[in-house]
Amino acid sequence: MAMTLRTDAALDHALDVLAEAEGLSRQEVIRRAVLERYERAGHAQSVAESADRMIERWGDVLDRLGSA
């Protein structure tokens, strides 16, 4: 699917520098940045859900250890 990205001078410069430094196209720099952000957001959500499950399961033990 095609998409138009409107940029300003600062973003244009950043894309040019990154693309040159990494030997990639500007489009690939943007693609990788978006996918990396997506993966980090998913990871953060997984960690939060896991922590919630652990607190639910072990919360009473942690409270007792904290007051020992």
C-alpha positions in Angstrom: 0.0 0.0 0.0 1.4 3.4 -0.9 1.6 6.2 1.6 2.7 9.8 1.4 4.9 11.0 4.2 5.1 14.8 4.7 8.5 15.8 6.2 10.1 19.0 7.4 13.7 20.1 7.0 14.8 18.4 10.2 13.3 15.0 9.3 14.7 15.3 5.7 18.2 15.9 7.1 17.9 13.1 9.7 16.7 10.6 7.0 19.5 11.6 4.6 22.1 11.2 7.3 20.8 7.8 8.5 20.3 6.5 5.0 23.8 7.4 4.0 25.4 6.1 7.2 23.5 2.8 7.0 23.7 2.4 3.2 19.9 2.2 3.0 17.1 4.1 1.3 15.2 6.7 3.1 12.1 4.5 2.8 14.0 1.5 4.4 15.2 3.7 7.3 11.6 4.7 8.0 10.3 1.1 7.6 12.9 -0.2 10.1 12.2 2.6 12.6 8.4 1.9 12.5 8.9 -1.9 12.9 11.4 -1.5 15.7 9.0 0.8 17.6 6.2 -1.7 17.0 8.3 -4.6 18.4 9.3 -2.5 21.4 5.7 -1.6 22.2 4.7 -5.3 21.9 7.5 -6.3 24.2 6.6 -3.7 26.8 3.0 -4.9 26.8 4.2 -8.5 27.2 6.4 -7.6 30.1 3.6 -5.6 31.8 1.2 -8.5 31.4 3.7 -11.0 32.7 4.4 -8.8 35.7 0.7 -8.5 36.5 0.4 -12.3 36.4 3.4 -12.7 38.7 2.1 -10.1 41.2 -1.3 -11.8 41.2 0.3 -15.2 41.8 3.2 -14.3 44.1 2.0 -10.9 45.6 1.2 -12.4 49.0 4.6 -14.0 49.2 6.4 -10.8 48.2 4.4 -8.9 50.9 5.4 -11.4 53.5 9.1 -11.3 52.4 9.0 -7.5 52.5 7.8 -7.4 56.1 10.2 -10.1 57.4 
